């Protein structure tokens, strides 16, 4: 009898040990997707409805639909997004998450769902004409962003000055507290558009600091969920839905006027 009880317990433990996040998602009928709401047009609150909207939000909802479940959107702080995933508070991250080798040691990345150019903005009337002119200068960025290690690699003598939000980091440049501001090109252009005529005082330097592949964050060891997410992204690519989401938020009829220059594919390591 004892052997039988032990065997049942062992089998139960084995089942629990091999139960994966995808099973949990299907059982509860919802995908909990973590987004960072501080960068337009990826995720932000509508001024009227206060509902979250944006590229990352629509990607999350499309993933849920492809997986046959509803989507619950959860806001995460930039510096807390990976711990939130690791501790199981969210199933997936769609939170302006650029791939890096250091991050890949902590979490798994899906295939590419966005390709972002990291650029430096400066005052147009200043002495800087190319990216490397900022080496040795103060450059604002956002706490916890991938811009910091990228900047330190490309411009090792530059001093990153980190702010809590993208708007605060951008304002630091406008107010001459720093020499430049580094971030993904899309939100930088959005902030410049908000300045209106004053935006003519700013310019983006070439070449970019980096081209960064963004992936959806998944907890390590969740191979079934990782496959399901990648299958969903490939399906969105093939159906044209990913094009539609991209064009809705960043395409020719938006202030960004961008053309999608990437395909869903494994992130280059």
LOGURO-51421 format. One record per atom (N, C-alpha, C): atom name; x, y, z; residue number from 1; chain. Coordinates in steps of 0.1 Angstrom, whole numbers, plus 5000, padded with zeros to 4 digits. Layout:
// LOGURO-51421
> CA_X_Y_Z_NUM_A
...
***
This chain:
// LOGURO-51421
> N_5008_4988_5000_1_A
> CA_5000_5000_5000_1_A
> C_5009_5013_5000_1_A
> N_5019_5012_5008_2_A
> CA_5028_5024_5009_2_A
> C_5035_5026_4996_2_A
> N_5039_5015_4989_3_A
> CA_5045_5017_4976_3_A
> C_5035_5023_4966_3_A
> N_5022_5019_4967_4_A
> CA_5012_5024_4958_4_A
> C_5011_5039_4960_4_A
> N_5010_5043_4973_5_A
> CA_5008_5057_4976_5_A
> C_5020_5065_4971_5_A
> N_5032_5060_4974_6_A
> CA_5044_5066_4969_6_A
> C_5044_5068_4954_6_A
> N_5040_5058_4947_7_A
> CA_5040_5058_4932_7_A
> C_5030_5069_4928_7_A
> N_5018_5070_4934_8_A
> CA_5008_5080_4930_8_A
> C_5014_5094_4932_8_A
> N_5020_5096_4944_9_A
> CA_5026_5109_4948_9_A
> C_5037_5113_4938_9_A
> N_5045_5103_4934_10_A
> CA_5056_5105_4925_10_A
> C_5051_5109_4911_10_A
> N_5040_5102_4907_11_A
> CA_5034_5106_4894_11_A
> C_5028_5120_4894_11_A
> N_5022_5123_4905_12_A
> CA_5016_5136_4907_12_A
> C_5027_5147_4906_12_A
> N_5037_5144_4913_13_A
> CA_5048_5154_4914_13_A
> C_5054_5156_4900_13_A
> N_5056_5144_4892_14_A
> CA_5061_5145_4879_14_A
> C_5053_5153_4870_14_A
> N_5039_5152_4871_15_A
> CA_5030_5159_4863_15_A
> C_5031_5174_4866_15_A
> N_5032_5178_4879_16_A
> CA_5034_5192_4883_16_A
> C_5047_5197_4878_16_A
> N_5057_5189_4879_17_A
> CA_5070_5194_4874_17_A
> C_5071_5197_4860_17_A
> N_5063_5189_4852_18_A
> CA_5063_5191_4837_18_A
> C_5051_5199_4832_18_A
> N_5042_5203_4841_19_A
> CA_5032_5213_4837_19_A
> C_5038_5226_4833_19_A
> N_5034_5231_4821_20_A
> CA_5040_5243_4816_20_A
> C_5030_5254_4816_20_A
> N_5036_5266_4813_21_A
> CA_5028_5278_4813_21_A
> C_5017_5278_4803_21_A
> N_5019_5272_4792_22_A
> CA_5009_5271_4781_22_A
> C_4996_5264_4787_22_A
> N_4998_5253_4795_23_A
> CA_4987_5246_4801_23_A
> C_4979_5256_4810_23_A
> N_4987_5264_4818_24_A
> CA_4981_5273_4827_24_A
> C_4972_5283_4819_24_A
> N_4978_5288_4808_25_A
> CA_4971_5298_4800_25_A
> C_4957_5293_4795_25_A
> N_4958_5281_4790_26_A
> CA_4946_5274_4784_26_A
> C_4936_5271_4795_26_A
> N_4941_5267_4806_27_A
> CA_4932_5263_4817_27_A
> C_4924_5276_4822_27_A
> N_4931_5287_4824_28_A
> CA_4924_5299_4829_28_A
> C_4917_5306_4818_28_A
> N_4921_5303_4805_29_A
> CA_4914_5310_4794_29_A
> C_4919_5324_4791_29_A
> N_4931_5327_4795_30_A
> CA_4936_5341_4793_30_A
> C_4951_5341_4792_30_A
> N_4956_5350_4784_31_A
> CA_4970_5353_4783_31_A
> C_4973_5366_4790_31_A
> N_4981_5365_4800_32_A
> CA_4985_5378_4808_32_A
> C_4997_5383_4801_32_A
> N_4996_5395_4795_33_A
> CA_5006_5401_4787_33_A
> C_5011_5414_4793_33_A
> N_5024_5414_4797_34_A
> CA_5030_5426_4803_34_A
> C_5034_5436_4793_34_A
> N_5030_5449_4794_35_A
> CA_5034_5460_4785_35_A
> C_5040_5471_4793_35_A
> N_5049_5479_4787_36_A
> CA_5053_5491_4793_36_A
> C_5046_5503_4787_36_A
> N_5039_5511_4795_37_A
> CA_5030_5521_4789_37_A
> C_5036_5535_4788_37_A
> N_5050_5536_4788_38_A
> CA_5056_5549_4788_38_A
> C_5061_5553_4775_38_A
> N_5059_5545_4764_39_A
> CA_5065_5549_4751_39_A
> C_5054_5547_4740_39_A
> N_5050_5559_4735_40_A
> CA_5041_5558_4723_40_A
> C_5050_5555_4710_40_A
> N_5044_5548_4701_41_A
> CA_5031_5543_4700_41_A
> C_5030_5528_4704_41_A
> N_5039_5524_4713_42_A
> CA_5039_5509_4716_42_A
> C_5029_5506_4726_42_A
> N_5028_5514_4737_43_A
> CA_5017_5512_4747_43_A
> C_5015_5525_4754_43_A
> N_5003_5530_4755_44_A
> CA_5000_5542_4762_44_A
> C_4985_5543_4765_44_A
> N_4982_5552_4774_45_A
> CA_4968_5553_4778_45_A
> C_4961_5563_4769_45_A
> N_4949_5560_4764_46_A
> CA_4941_5569_4756_46_A
> C_4937_5581_4766_46_A
> N_4938_5593_4761_47_A
> CA_4936_5604_4769_47_A
> C_4921_5605_4774_47_A
> N_4912_5600_4766_48_A
> CA_4898_5601_4769_48_A
> C_4893_5589_4777_48_A
> N_4896_5577_4771_49_A
> CA_4891_5564_4778_49_A
> C_4899_5559_4789_49_A
> N_4912_5563_4789_50_A
> CA_4922_5558_4798_50_A
> C_4926_5543_4796_50_A
> N_4921_5538_4785_51_A
> CA_4924_5524_4781_51_A
> C_4938_5524_4775_51_A
> N_4945_5512_4777_52_A
> CA_4958_5511_4771_52_A
> C_4956_5507_4756_52_A
> N_4964_5513_4748_53_A
> CA_4964_5510_4733_53_A
> C_4978_5511_4728_53_A
> N_4980_5507_4716_54_A
> CA_4993_5508_4709_54_A
> C_4997_5495_4702_54_A
> N_5009_5496_4696_55_A
> CA_5014_5484_4689_55_A
> C_5016_5472_4697_55_A
> N_5022_5473_4709_56_A
> CA_5025_5462_4717_56_A
> C_5011_5456_4723_56_A
> N_5002_5465_4726_57_A
> CA_4989_5461_4731_57_A
> C_4982_5453_4720_57_A
> N_4982_5457_4707_58_A
> CA_4975_5450_4697_58_A
> C_4982_5437_4694_58_A
> N_4996_5436_4695_59_A
> CA_5003_5424_4693_59_A
> C_4998_5414_4704_59_A
> N_4997_5418_4717_60_A
> CA_4992_5410_4727_60_A
> C_4979_5404_4724_60_A
> N_4970_5413_4720_61_A
> CA_4956_5408_4717_61_A
> C_4955_5398_4706_61_A
> N_4964_5401_4696_62_A
> CA_4964_5392_4684_62_A
> C_4970_5378_4688_62_A
> N_4980_5378_4697_63_A
> CA_4985_5366_4702_63_A
> C_4974_5358_4709_63_A
> N_4967_5364_4718_64_A
> CA_4956_5358_4726_64_A
> C_4946_5351_4716_64_A
> N_4942_5359_4706_65_A
> CA_4933_5354_4696_65_A
> C_4938_5341_4689_65_A
> N_4951_5342_4685_66_A
> CA_4957_5330_4678_66_A
> C_4958_5318_4687_66_A
> N_4959_5321_4700_67_A
> CA_4961_5310_4709_67_A
> C_4947_5305_4715_67_A
> N_4936_5312_4711_68_A
> CA_4923_5308_4714_68_A
> C_4919_5312_4728_68_A
> N_4925_5322_4734_69_A
> CA_4921_5327_4747_69_A
> C_4920_5342_4747_69_A
> N_4914_5348_4757_70_A
> CA_4913_5362_4758_70_A
> C_4927_5368_4763_70_A
> N_4929_5381_4762_71_A
> CA_4941_5387_4766_71_A
> C_4939_5397_4778_71_A
> N_4946_5395_4788_72_A
> CA_4946_5405_4799_72_A
> C_4959_5413_4799_72_A
> N_4958_5426_4797_73_A
> CA_4970_5435_4796_73_A
> C_4974_5439_4810_73_A
> N_4986_5438_4814_74_A
> CA_4991_5443_4827_74_A
> C_5003_5452_4824_74_A
> N_5002_5464_4830_75_A
> CA_5013_5474_4829_75_A
> C_5025_5469_4838_75_A
> N_5037_5471_4833_76_A
> CA_5049_5467_4841_76_A
> C_5058_5479_4840_76_A
> N_5066_5481_4850_77_A
> CA_5076_5492_4850_77_A
> C_5088_5487_4842_77_A
> N_5095_5496_4836_78_A
> CA_5106_5492_4827_78_A
> C_5117_5484_4834_78_A
> N_5121_5488_4846_79_A
> CA_5131_5480_4853_79_A
> C_5126_5467_4860_79_A
> N_5112_5466_4861_80_A
> CA_5106_5455_4868_80_A
> C_5101_5445_4858_80_A
> N_5101_5447_4845_81_A
> CA_5095_5439_4835_81_A
> C_5100_5424_4835_81_A
> N_5113_5423_4836_82_A
> CA_5119_5409_4836_82_A
> C_5116_5402_4849_82_A
> N_5118_5408_4861_83_A
> CA_5114_5402_4873_83_A
> C_5099_5398_4873_83_A
> N_5091_5406_4868_84_A
> CA_5076_5403_4867_84_A
> C_5074_5390_4859_84_A
> N_5081_5388_4848_85_A
> CA_5080_5376_4840_85_A
> C_5086_5364_4848_85_A
> N_5098_5366_4854_86_A
> CA_5105_5355_4860_86_A
> C_5097_5350_4872_86_A
> N_5090_5359_4879_87_A
> CA_5082_5355_4891_87_A
> C_5068_5350_4887_87_A
> N_5065_5350_4874_88_A
> CA_5052_5344_4870_88_A
> C_5040_5353_4871_88_A
> N_5042_5366_4872_89_A
> CA_5031_5375_4873_89_A
> C_5025_5379_4859_89_A
> N_5033_5376_4849_90_A
> CA_5028_5377_4835_90_A
> C_5033_5365_4828_90_A
> N_5026_5362_4817_91_A
> CA_5029_5350_4809_91_A
> C_5039_5354_4798_91_A
> N_5038_5366_4792_92_A
> CA_5046_5371_4781_92_A
> C_5048_5386_4783_92_A
> N_5060_5390_4778_93_A
> CA_5063_5405_4778_93_A
> C_5062_5410_4764_93_A
> N_5055_5421_4762_94_A
> CA_5056_5428_4749_94_A
> C_5058_5442_4754_94_A
> N_5071_5445_4758_95_A
> CA_5074_5457_4766_95_A
> C_5087_5464_4761_95_A
> N_5086_5468_4748_96_A
> CA_5098_5474_4742_96_A
> C_5111_5467_4746_96_A
> N_5111_5454_4744_97_A
> CA_5122_5445_4749_97_A
> C_5131_5442_4738_97_A
> N_5142_5449_4737_98_A
> CA_5152_5446_4727_98_A
> C_5161_5435_4732_98_A
> N_5165_5427_4722_99_A
> CA_5173_5415_4725_99_A
> C_5187_5419_4729_99_A
> N_5193_5413_4739_100_A
> CA_5207_5414_4742_100_A
> C_5212_5401_4748_100_A
> N_5225_5398_4747_101_A
> CA_5230_5385_4752_101_A
> C_5228_5384_4767_101_A
> N_5229_5396_4774_102_A
> CA_5227_5396_4789_102_A
> C_5213_5393_4792_102_A
> N_5203_5398_4785_103_A
> CA_5189_5395_4788_103_A
> C_5186_5381_4784_103_A
> N_5192_5376_4774_104_A
> CA_5189_5362_4769_104_A
> C_5194_5352_4780_104_A
> N_5203_5356_4789_105_A
> CA_5207_5347_4800_105_A
> C_5196_5346_4810_105_A
> N_5187_5356_4811_106_A
> CA_5176_5357_4821_106_A
> C_5163_5351_4816_106_A
> N_5160_5354_4803_107_A
> CA_5147_5350_4797_107_A
> C_5149_5345_4783_107_A
> N_5138_5339_4778_108_A
> CA_5138_5335_4764_108_A
> C_5131_5345_4755_108_A
> N_5136_5347_4743_109_A
> CA_5130_5356_4734_109_A
> C_5123_5349_4722_109_A
> N_5111_5355_4718_110_A
> CA_5105_5350_4707_110_A
> C_5112_5354_4694_110_A
> N_5106_5351_4683_111_A
> CA_5111_5356_4670_111_A
> C_5110_5372_4670_111_A
> N_5116_5378_4661_112_A
> CA_5115_5393_4660_112_A
> C_5101_5397_4657_112_A
> N_5095_5407_4664_113_A
> CA_5082_5412_4661_113_A
> C_5083_5427_4659_113_A
> N_5095_5433_4660_114_A
> CA_5098_5447_4657_114_A
> C_5113_5449_4656_114_A
> N_5117_5458_4647_115_A
> CA_5131_5461_4645_115_A
> C_5133_5476_4647_115_A
> N_5140_5480_4658_116_A
> CA_5141_5494_4661_116_A
> C_5155_5499_4659_116_A
> N_5156_5511_4653_117_A
> CA_5169_5518_4652_117_A
> C_5170_5527_4665_117_A
> N_5182_5525_4672_118_A
> CA_5185_5533_4683_118_A
> C_5193_5545_4677_118_A
> N_5187_5557_4680_119_A
> CA_5193_5569_4674_119_A
> C_5196_5580_4685_119_A
> N_5205_5589_4682_120_A
> CA_5208_5600_4691_120_A
> C_5202_5613_4685_120_A
> N_5194_5620_4693_121_A
> CA_5189_5634_4689_121_A
> C_5198_5644_4696_121_A
> N_5200_5655_4689_122_A
> CA_5208_5666_4694_122_A
> C_5202_5679_4690_122_A
> N_5206_5691_4696_123_A
> CA_5202_5704_4691_123_A
> C_5208_5707_4677_123_A
> N_5199_5711_4668_124_A
> CA_5203_5713_4655_124_A
> C_5214_5724_4653_124_A
> N_5214_5734_4662_125_A
> CA_5224_5745_4661_125_A
> C_5237_5742_4668_125_A
> N_5238_5730_4674_126_A
> CA_5250_5726_4681_126_A
> C_5261_5722_4672_126_A
> N_5272_5718_4678_127_A
> CA_5284_5715_4670_127_A
> C_5285_5700_4665_127_A
> N_5274_5692_4669_128_A
> CA_5275_5678_4666_128_A
> C_5269_5675_4652_128_A
> N_5276_5668_4643_129_A
> CA_5271_5665_4630_129_A
> C_5270_5650_4627_129_A
> N_5277_5642_4636_130_A
> CA_5276_5627_4634_130_A
> C_5276_5621_4648_130_A
> N_5272_5608_4648_131_A
> CA_5270_5601_4661_131_A
> C_5283_5602_4669_131_A
> N_5294_5599_4664_132_A
> CA_5307_5598_4672_132_A
> C_5311_5611_4678_132_A
> N_5305_5622_4673_133_A
> CA_5308_5635_4680_133_A
> C_5304_5635_4694_133_A
> N_5295_5626_4698_134_A
> CA_5290_5626_4712_134_A
> C_5298_5618_4721_134_A
> N_5309_5612_4716_135_A
> CA_5318_5604_4725_135_A
> C_5324_5614_4735_135_A
> N_5323_5611_4748_136_A
> CA_5328_5620_4758_136_A
> C_5317_5630_4763_136_A
> N_5305_5630_4758_137_A
> CA_5295_5639_4761_137_A
> C_5284_5633_4770_137_A
> N_5275_5641_4776_138_A
> CA_5264_5636_4784_138_A
> C_5252_5633_4775_138_A
> N_5247_5621_4776_139_A
> CA_5236_5617_4768_139_A
> C_5224_5611_4777_139_A
> N_5213_5617_4776_140_A
> CA_5201_5612_4784_140_A
> C_5195_5599_4778_140_A
> N_5190_5591_4787_141_A
> CA_5183_5579_4782_141_A
> C_5173_5575_4793_141_A
> N_5168_5563_4792_142_A
> CA_5157_5558_4802_142_A
> C_5163_5547_4811_142_A
> N_5160_5548_4824_143_A
> CA_5164_5538_4833_143_A
> C_5160_5524_4829_143_A
> N_5169_5515_4829_144_A
> CA_5166_5501_4826_144_A
> C_5165_5498_4811_144_A
> N_5167_5508_4803_145_A
> CA_5166_5505_4788_145_A
> C_5179_5499_4783_145_A
> N_5178_5493_4771_146_A
> CA_5189_5487_4765_146_A
> C_5199_5497_4759_146_A
> N_5194_5510_4758_147_A
> CA_5202_5520_4752_147_A
> C_5215_5522_4760_147_A
> N_5214_5520_4773_148_A
> CA_5226_5522_4782_148_A
> C_5238_5513_4778_148_A
> N_5236_5500_4778_149_A
> CA_5248_5492_4774_149_A
> C_5252_5493_4760_149_A
> N_5242_5496_4751_150_A
> CA_5245_5498_4737_150_A
> C_5254_5511_4736_150_A
> N_5250_5521_4742_151_A
> CA_5257_5534_4742_151_A
> C_5271_5532_4747_151_A
> N_5272_5525_4759_152_A
> CA_5285_5523_4765_152_A
> C_5295_5515_4756_152_A
> N_5289_5506_4747_153_A
> CA_5297_5499_4738_153_A
> C_5301_5507_4726_153_A
> N_5292_5515_4721_154_A
> CA_5295_5523_4708_154_A
> C_5302_5535_4711_154_A
> N_5299_5542_4722_155_A
> CA_5305_5555_4726_155_A
> C_5310_5553_4740_155_A
> N_5321_5546_4743_156_A
> CA_5325_5543_4756_156_A
> C_5329_5554_4765_156_A
> N_5332_5566_4759_157_A
> CA_5336_5577_4767_157_A
> C_5324_5586_4771_157_A
> N_5312_5583_4765_158_A
> CA_5300_5591_4768_158_A
> C_5295_5588_4782_158_A
> N_5288_5597_4787_159_A
> CA_5282_5595_4801_159_A
> C_5267_5594_4799_159_A
> N_5261_5582_4802_160_A
> CA_5247_5581_4801_160_A
> C_5240_5587_4814_160_A
> N_5230_5595_4812_161_A
> CA_5223_5601_4822_161_A
> C_5208_5596_4822_161_A
> N_5205_5587_4831_162_A
> CA_5192_5580_4830_162_A
> C_5181_5587_4838_162_A
> N_5169_5587_4831_163_A
> CA_5157_5593_4836_163_A
> C_5146_5582_4837_163_A
> N_5136_5585_4845_164_A
> CA_5126_5575_4848_164_A
> C_5117_5573_4835_164_A
> N_5115_5583_4827_165_A
> CA_5106_5582_4815_165_A
> C_5113_5587_4803_165_A
> N_5107_5583_4791_166_A
> CA_5113_5588_4779_166_A
> C_5111_5603_4777_166_A
> N_5099_5607_4782_167_A
> CA_5096_5622_4780_167_A
> C_5106_5630_4789_167_A
> N_5109_5625_4801_168_A
> CA_5119_5632_4810_168_A
> C_5132_5633_4803_168_A
> N_5136_5622_4797_169_A
> CA_5150_5621_4791_169_A
> C_5150_5630_4779_169_A
> N_5139_5631_4772_170_A
> CA_5138_5640_4760_170_A
> C_5138_5654_4764_170_A
> N_5131_5658_4775_171_A
> CA_5130_5671_4780_171_A
> C_5144_5676_4785_171_A
> N_5152_5667_4790_172_A
> CA_5166_5671_4794_172_A
> C_5174_5676_4783_172_A
> N_5172_5670_4771_173_A
> CA_5179_5676_4759_173_A
> C_5173_5689_4755_173_A
> N_5160_5690_4755_174_A
> CA_5154_5703_4751_174_A
> C_5158_5714_4760_174_A
> N_5160_5711_4773_175_A
> CA_5164_5721_4783_175_A
> C_5179_5723_4785_175_A
> N_5187_5716_4776_176_A
> CA_5201_5717_4776_176_A
> C_5208_5712_4788_176_A
> N_5202_5702_4794_177_A
> CA_5208_5696_4806_177_A
> C_5218_5685_4801_177_A
> N_5216_5680_4789_178_A
> CA_5225_5670_4783_178_A
> C_5229_5674_4769_178_A
> N_5238_5668_4763_179_A
> CA_5242_5671_4749_179_A
> C_5234_5663_4739_179_A
> N_5229_5652_4743_180_A
> CA_5221_5644_4733_180_A
> C_5211_5635_4741_180_A
> N_5203_5628_4733_181_A
> CA_5192_5620_4739_181_A
> C_5192_5607_4730_181_A
> N_5193_5595_4736_182_A
> CA_5193_5583_4728_182_A
> C_5181_5574_4732_182_A
> N_5175_5569_4721_183_A
> CA_5163_5560_4723_183_A
> C_5159_5554_4710_183_A
> N_5149_5546_4709_184_A
> CA_5144_5540_4697_184_A
> C_5139_5552_4688_184_A
> N_5141_5551_4675_185_A
> CA_5138_5562_4666_185_A
> C_5123_5566_4666_185_A
> N_5114_5556_4667_186_A
> CA_5100_5558_4666_186_A
> C_5095_5568_4677_186_A
> N_5097_5565_4690_187_A
> CA_5093_5574_4700_187_A
> C_5100_5588_4699_187_A
> N_5112_5588_4695_188_A
> CA_5120_5601_4694_188_A
> C_5113_5609_4683_188_A
> N_5109_5603_4672_189_A
> CA_5102_5611_4662_189_A
> C_5088_5616_4667_189_A
> N_5082_5607_4675_190_A
> CA_5069_5611_4680_190_A
> C_5070_5623_4690_190_A
> N_5080_5623_4698_191_A
> CA_5083_5635_4707_191_A
> C_5086_5647_4699_191_A
> N_5094_5646_4688_192_A
> CA_5097_5657_4680_192_A
> C_5085_5663_4673_192_A
> N_5076_5654_4669_193_A
> CA_5063_5659_4663_193_A
> C_5055_5667_4673_193_A
> N_5055_5663_4685_194_A
> CA_5047_5671_4695_194_A
> C_5053_5685_4697_194_A
> N_5066_5687_4695_195_A
> CA_5072_5700_4696_195_A
> C_5067_5710_4685_195_A
> N_5062_5704_4674_196_A
> CA_5058_5713_4663_196_A
> C_5070_5720_4657_196_A
> N_5068_5733_4656_197_A
> CA_5078_5741_4649_197_A
> C_5092_5741_4657_197_A
> N_5091_5738_4670_198_A
> CA_5104_5738_4678_198_A
> C_5112_5726_4674_198_A
> N_5106_5716_4668_199_A
> CA_5113_5704_4664_199_A
> C_5124_5706_4654_199_A
> N_5122_5717_4646_200_A
> CA_5133_5721_4637_200_A
> C_5146_5724_4643_200_A
> N_5146_5726_4656_201_A
> CA_5158_5729_4664_201_A
> C_5166_5716_4667_201_A
> N_5159_5705_4664_202_A
> CA_5166_5692_4667_202_A
> C_5169_5684_4655_202_A
> N_5178_5675_4656_203_A
> CA_5181_5666_4644_203_A
> C_5186_5653_4650_203_A
> N_5185_5643_4641_204_A
> CA_5190_5629_4644_204_A
> C_5203_5627_4637_204_A
> N_5212_5621_4645_205_A
> CA_5226_5619_4640_205_A
> C_5227_5605_4633_205_A
> N_5235_5604_4623_206_A
> CA_5238_5592_4616_206_A
> C_5253_5589_4619_206_A
> N_5257_5576_4619_207_A
> CA_5248_5564_4618_207_A
> C_5240_5562_4631_207_A
> N_5230_5553_4631_208_A
> CA_5223_5550_4643_208_A
> C_5233_5543_4653_208_A
> N_5229_5543_4666_209_A
> CA_5237_5537_4676_209_A
> C_5237_5522_4674_209_A
> N_5225_5517_4670_210_A
> CA_5223_5502_4668_210_A
> C_5210_5500_4661_210_A
> N_5209_5488_4655_211_A
> CA_5196_5482_4651_211_A
> C_5193_5471_4661_211_A
> N_5181_5472_4666_212_A
> CA_5178_5463_4678_212_A
> C_5166_5455_4674_212_A
> N_5168_5441_4675_213_A
> CA_5156_5432_4673_213_A
> C_5148_5431_4686_213_A
> N_5135_5434_4685_214_A
> CA_5127_5432_4697_214_A
> C_5120_5419_4696_214_A
> N_5120_5412_4708_215_A
> CA_5112_5399_4709_215_A
> C_5103_5400_4720_215_A
> N_5093_5391_4720_216_A
> CA_5084_5389_4732_216_A
> C_5092_5381_4742_216_A
> N_5091_5385_4755_217_A
> CA_5098_5378_4765_217_A
> C_5090_5367_4771_217_A
> N_5097_5355_4773_218_A
> CA_5090_5343_4778_218_A
> C_5099_5337_4788_218_A
> N_5094_5332_4799_219_A
> CA_5102_5326_4809_219_A
> C_5110_5314_4804_219_A
> N_5122_5313_4808_220_A
> CA_5131_5302_4804_220_A
> C_5125_5289_4807_220_A
> N_5126_5279_4799_221_A
> CA_5121_5265_4801_221_A
> C_5107_5263_4797_221_A
> N_5101_5273_4791_222_A
> CA_5087_5272_4787_222_A
> C_5087_5270_4772_222_A
> N_5092_5258_4767_223_A
> CA_5093_5256_4753_223_A
> C_5080_5255_4746_223_A
> N_5069_5250_4752_224_A
> CA_5056_5249_4746_224_A
> C_5050_5263_4743_224_A
> N_5052_5271_4753_225_A
> CA_5047_5285_4752_225_A
> C_5055_5292_4742_225_A
> N_5068_5291_4742_226_A
> CA_5076_5297_4732_226_A
> C_5072_5293_4718_226_A
> N_5070_5281_4716_227_A
> CA_5066_5276_4702_227_A
> C_5052_5282_4699_227_A
> N_5043_5282_4708_228_A
> CA_5030_5287_4705_228_A
> C_5030_5302_4702_228_A
> N_5039_5310_4709_229_A
> CA_5040_5324_4706_229_A
> C_5046_5326_4692_229_A
> N_5057_5318_4689_230_A
> CA_5063_5320_4675_230_A
> C_5054_5315_4664_230_A
> N_5046_5305_4667_231_A
> CA_5036_5300_4657_231_A
> C_5026_5311_4654_231_A
> N_5022_5318_4665_232_A
> CA_5012_5329_4664_232_A
> C_5018_5340_4656_232_A
> N_5030_5344_4658_233_A
> CA_5037_5355_4651_233_A
> C_5038_5352_4636_233_A
> N_5042_5339_4633_234_A
> CA_5043_5335_4619_234_A
> C_5029_5336_4612_234_A
> N_5019_5332_4619_235_A
> CA_5005_5332_4614_235_A
> C_5001_5347_4611_235_A
> N_5005_5356_4620_236_A
> CA_5002_5370_4619_236_A
> C_5009_5376_4607_236_A
> N_5021_5371_4605_237_A
> CA_5029_5375_4593_237_A
> C_5022_5371_4580_237_A
> N_5019_5358_4579_238_A
> CA_5014_5352_4567_238_A
> C_5000_5358_4564_238_A
> N_4992_5361_4574_239_A
> CA_4978_5366_4571_239_A
> C_4978_5381_4568_239_A
> N_4989_5388_4570_240_A
> CA_4989_5402_4567_240_A
> C_4985_5410_4580_240_A
> N_4981_5403_4590_241_A
> CA_4977_5410_4602_241_A
> C_4988_5419_4609_241_A
> N_5000_5413_4608_242_A
> CA_5012_5421_4614_242_A
> C_5014_5434_4606_242_A
> N_5013_5433_4593_243_A
> CA_5014_5445_4585_243_A
> C_5003_5455_4589_243_A
> N_4991_5451_4591_244_A
> CA_4980_5459_4594_244_A
> C_4983_5466_4608_244_A
> N_4988_5459_4618_245_A
> CA_4991_5464_4631_245_A
> C_5002_5475_4630_245_A
> N_5012_5471_4622_246_A
> CA_5023_5480_4621_246_A
> C_5019_5493_4614_246_A
> N_5012_5492_4603_247_A
> CA_5007_5504_4596_247_A
> C_4997_5512_4604_247_A
> N_4989_5506_4612_248_A
> CA_4980_5513_4621_248_A
> C_4987_5523_4630_248_A
> N_4999_5519_4635_249_A
> CA_5006_5527_4645_249_A
> C_5018_5534_4640_249_A
> N_5024_5529_4629_250_A
> CA_5037_5535_4625_250_A
> C_5038_5537_4610_250_A
> N_5028_5534_4602_251_A
> CA_5028_5533_4588_251_A
> C_5027_5547_4581_251_A
> N_5026_5547_4568_252_A
> CA_5026_5559_4560_252_A
> C_5016_5570_4564_252_A
> N_5005_5566_4570_253_A
> CA_4994_5575_4573_253_A
> C_4995_5580_4588_253_A
> N_5006_5577_4594_254_A
> CA_5009_5582_4608_254_A
> C_5020_5593_4608_254_A
> N_5022_5598_4619_255_A
> CA_5032_5609_4620_255_A
> C_5046_5603_4618_255_A
> N_5048_5590_4619_256_A
> CA_5061_5583_4618_256_A
> C_5064_5580_4604_256_A
> N_5054_5577_4596_257_A
> CA_5056_5575_4581_257_A
> C_5067_5564_4578_257_A
> N_5066_5553_4585_258_A
> CA_5076_5542_4583_258_A
> C_5070_5531_4575_258_A
> N_5079_5524_4569_259_A
> CA_5076_5512_4561_259_A
> C_5083_5500_4569_259_A
> N_5075_5490_4571_260_A
> CA_5080_5478_4578_260_A
> C_5092_5472_4571_260_A
> N_5103_5471_4578_261_A
> CA_5116_5466_4572_261_A
> C_5121_5454_4578_261_A
> N_5112_5446_4584_262_A
> CA_5116_5433_4590_262_A
> C_5106_5422_4588_262_A
> N_5109_5410_4590_263_A
> CA_5100_5399_4589_263_A
> C_5101_5391_4602_263_A
> N_5091_5384_4605_264_A
> CA_5091_5375_4617_264_A
> C_5101_5364_4614_264_A
> N_5112_5364_4622_265_A
> CA_5122_5354_4620_265_A
> C_5130_5353_4633_265_A
> N_5137_5342_4636_266_A
> CA_5146_5341_4648_266_A
> C_5155_5353_4649_266_A
> N_5157_5357_4661_267_A
> CA_5166_5369_4663_267_A
> C_5180_5364_4661_267_A
> N_5188_5372_4653_268_A
> CA_5202_5368_4651_268_A
> C_5210_5369_4665_268_A
> N_5217_5358_4668_269_A
> CA_5225_5358_4680_269_A
> C_5239_5362_4677_269_A
***
